[in-house]
Amino acid sequence: MYIYNVTINIDESVEEDWLRWMQEKHIPEMLDTGKFTEAKMCQVMVEEDMGGVTYSIQYTTENKETLERYYEEDAGRLRQEGLQLFADKFVAFRTELDVVHHTRNFIKS
């Protein structure tokens, strides 16, 4: 399993619009590529010196090869709309995570 993590600091003046766009449009379009099996959006709970609010969006994929296909076939197109809508209102950086171990705890009732 592989995780494509996008960390974004978004200006508070557009945060609500950005969250709506992410949840209703961008994340569904990412999943619609067929290259990711799930997406998780988390708010990073630190106060940034530069202001804004920071989020981490984690897209799970099968392997590095599938992520490379996303870069080649989809990334440019899917990043473009966010750039147009929120231009100078965010800073983003991307990381790739190779999952070494994954355990789930199922609580019995």
WOTAMO-V71270 format. One line per field, one symbol per residue. ss: DSSP state (2 for helix, 1 for strand, 0 for the rest). A space follows every 50 residues. Layout:
BEGIN
ss->???
END
This chain:
BEGIN
ss->01111111110222222222222222222222000001111110000000 00111111111002222222222222222222222222211111111100 000000000
END
